[in-house]
């Protein structure tokens, strides 16, 4: 993903760390609820050029 309106909003308020904690990290719990595992190496909220993530189905 190369654009995130939520990350942009939090960055305007200099609250990137809050964005990661309350928005981005929800993805890990959602993946578990779906019976999957989330792998993520970078996020836009942390200042990276993209969010790099993959949902892996757990057997």
matplotlib code that plots the C-alpha trace (Angstrom):
import matplotlib.pyplot as plt

x = [0.0, 1.5, -1.2, -3.1, -5.4, -5.4, -1.6, -1.6, -4.1, -2.0, 1.2, -0.4, -0.9, 2.7, 1.1, 2.6, 3.3, -0.3, -1.4, 0.7, -0.6, -4.3, -4.8, -2.1, -1.7, -5.3, -4.5, -2.7, -5.8, -8.1, -5.8, -6.1, -9.9, -9.9, -7.6, -4.6, -1.3, -0.2, 3.4, 4.4, 7.8, 7.1, 4.3, 3.5, 2.6, 6.2, 7.5, 8.3, 7.4, 4.8, 3.0, 4.4, 2.1, 0.8, -1.9, -0.9, -3.5, -2.6, -3.5]
y = [0.0, 3.4, 5.8, 5.8, 8.6, 7.6, 7.7, 11.1, 12.5, 11.4, 12.7, 16.1, 16.1, 14.7, 11.6, 8.8, 6.6, 6.9, 5.9, 2.7, 1.8, 2.5, 1.9, -0.2, -2.7, -3.6, -5.6, -8.2, -8.9, -8.9, -11.5, -13.7, -13.4, -14.5, -17.5, -15.9, -14.3, -10.9, -10.3, -6.6, -5.1, -1.3, 1.2, 4.6, 5.8, 5.1, 7.2, 4.4, 4.7, 1.9, -0.5, -3.9, -6.6, -10.1, -12.1, -15.7, -18.4, -20.6, -24.3]
z = [0.0, -0.9, 0.4, 3.7, 4.6, 8.3, 8.4, 6.7, 9.2, 12.2, 10.6, 10.3, 14.0, 14.6, 16.1, 14.0, 17.0, 18.1, 14.6, 14.7, 18.2, 17.7, 14.0, 12.3, 15.1, 15.1, 11.9, 14.0, 16.1, 13.1, 11.4, 14.4, 14.4, 10.7, 11.5, 9.9, 10.8, 9.7, 8.6, 8.2, 7.7, 7.1, 7.5, 6.1, 9.6, 10.6, 7.7, 5.3, 1.6, 1.8, 4.1, 3.4, 4.8, 4.1, 5.7, 6.0, 6.6, 9.6, 9.3]

ax = plt.figure().add_subplot(projection="3d")
ax.plot(x, y, z, "-o")
ax.set_aspect("equal")
plt.show()
